[in-house]
Amino acid sequence: MAARQRLSEQTSVSGAKMRYLEEKVNPVLQEMVMSLLMACPEDPPEFMLRWLLEQEMFDRAGINSLEDAAREQAEIERLRKEVSSLKRQRAQMKAHLAQVVAEERKRRGLPTPPSLDSKTVQKIKNCILRAAYAGFQGVDLALLFRRLDKDRSGELEINEVKAALRRVLRIPPSAVPDHQIHAFCAIVDTDFSGTVDIQELVSFIQGEGYDS
């Protein structure tokens, strides 16, 4: 049944492509070939390009000559190089920031857990949200973490966060290992206090995206 369905889909796609060729491409090619045969130019590729540029029926995006096309290509190449340069600068800045963070944590006597990529961070977020929804009558993470805040400081130590994930949400080490919990909390601990602000932690868990 599945094979028959795939064959049907492939046949349908092929039919659509044939109609596209017949209705859209062939009329243009016929006109171009007729003009080419009438002119018999020494340089057929250049003639065909010029012919396309001269057709008013096409949206040329401001390209009206071979010189315009060359300028557009040069601008595209310049932008590609600029993007590559910005990517290199971004990578260098991220590496420098990671080094600064590691040095500051070391200066304050805090461990520096291995960094997490964005995919792993999102996986941890999803594990917490799923566990909270299933086992804590909805996703009231702030209430959950505040119940573990014994001194009412609005902050939790790493072991308290780990207790919330292990004992309350019942997230096993096989799903989120201890070292990932430490690294996850380190991301939120932006002031290098060794603790995490409950509201900032909840916002981070419920927020979208993370640029590793």
N, C-alpha and C positions, 0 to 999 in steps of 0.2 A: 504494500500500500504506500509506504513512504517513498520507495523507489519510483513508483508510478507518479506520485505527486511531484517529485523533483524533476522527472522527465517532462511533465506537463508545464512546470514553471520555466524550464529551459526553453521549451518550444515557444512559450508565450513571449519570453524575452527576445528570442531570435526573430519572431514575427514583428515585434515592435521595432527592432533594429532595422529590419528590411524595409518597413514602412518609413522609418526615418531617412534611410538612404534614398528611397524612391521619391519622397515628398520634399526633402530638404536639401540633400547633397547633390543628387543627380542633375537637377536643373541648373545649379551653379556650375558643375563640372562641364556640362554640355556647352554652356555659354562660353566658358573659359577656353575649352578645346577649339571651338569654332573661331574665336578671336586669335588663338595661337596659330591655327592652320592658315588663316588669312594673312597673318603678319610674317610667319616663318622666321622668328628672330634668331640671332646668333646665340643669345643667352636666354633660353627658355625659362629657367627659374626666376630670373630678374623680371622678365616680361610678365610672368604669372603673378608675381608679387605686386608689380605695378598695376596690373589689371584689377586685382582685388582691391587695392587702395583707391582706385578710380571709381569703384561701384558705389553709388549713393545709397543703395539699399542696405549696406552693412553699417553697423555701429563701429566706427574705427577708434573710438575713445580718443579723439584728437590727433590720431596718426594719419597724416595726409600725404606722406612721402617716405621714401626710403631713409632720408635723413632724419625724419621724425621717429621712425622705427628704431634707428640706431641710437638716437638720443634716449628714447625710452628704455632701451636695453641697457645702456650705460647707467642710467639712473637706477634701474632695478639692481644691477650689479653693485653699485655704490651702497644701496640700502642693505643688500645682503651682507656686505663687508661690515657695515656699521652695526648690524644686528649681531654678527659674530663677535665683534669687539665688545659690545655691551654684555654679551653672555659671558665672555672671559672676565670682564671687570666684576660682574655680579658674583661669579664663582670665587674670585679673589677676595671680594668683600665678605662673603659668607665664611670663607676659610679663616680670614682675619678675625671676624666676630666670634667664631667658635673658639679660636685660640684665646681671645680676650676673656671669654666666659670661663674657659677652663682655668686660666690663671687666677681669675678672681675667686672662683670656687676653692681653688687650692689655697689661696691666701687666707681665706676665711675658715679653712679646715673642713670644707665640705667635699664629699666624694664627687667625682666627675663620671657619671655613668655614660656608657656608650650612646652616641646620638641615635635618634630614630628617624627613619625616612617618613615621608608624608603618608605612604600606604600603611605603614605599621601604626602610625598615630591614629589614622582613621579607623583601623581595625580595633584598636583599644577603645576608642569612643563608641563604636558600634556595640562592642561587648558590654560596656557599662550601660548604655541606653537600653539594650535588649533585656539585660538582667534586671535593671531598675523597673522597667515596665512590667515584667512578668512577676517580680517578687516584692514590689514595694507599692502596690496599689497605684500604679501610674508612674510618671517620671518626675517626681518631686525630689530631685537630687539635693537641692539646697536643704530641705528638711532632713534628709538622710544624713548628710554630712554634719549638719548642726547638732544632731543628736550625739555625735561622737566628739563634739567640741566640749570637753569637760570643763575647761576654764573659761568658756564663753568669750574667747579672744577673737573669734571670727576666722581663726586660722587653724590648720591641722598640720601635724608633723607627718612625715612620710609613712611611718609605721601606722598612724591612725588612718591614713588614706588606704593603706594596704589592708587594714582590718575591715574597713568598709567594703572593699571589693571582695575580700575572702569570706568574711563571716556573715556579713549582711546580704550582699548580692550573690554570694556563693560562686564567684568566678574562679575557676581552678587555675593553678599554675600552668597547666597544659594549654590553656587559652591565652592567658597573659602572665608570663613569667615575672618573678620578682624584679629582675633587673630592668624590665620594660616599665614596671610601675615606677621605679626610681627615676628612670629617664623621662617618663611622662610628667612626673611631678617637677622635675628639674626645668622643664620647658615653661611651666607655669610660675616657677619661683624666680621671677625676673629681678627681684631685689636681693637675691642671694642670702635670704634669711634662714634657709634650711627648712622653712615651712611654706605652706601654700594658702593663699587667701581663699576661703570657701566660695565666695561669689565669683571670683576670677576663675576658679577651677570649674565651677558649674557652667559659666559662660563659655569657657574653652571647650568643654565636653559637648555642649549643645550647639556650638558654633560650627560653621562650615569652613573646610579647607585648612591647610597648614603648609607653609612653605618651608620644607626641610632644608 
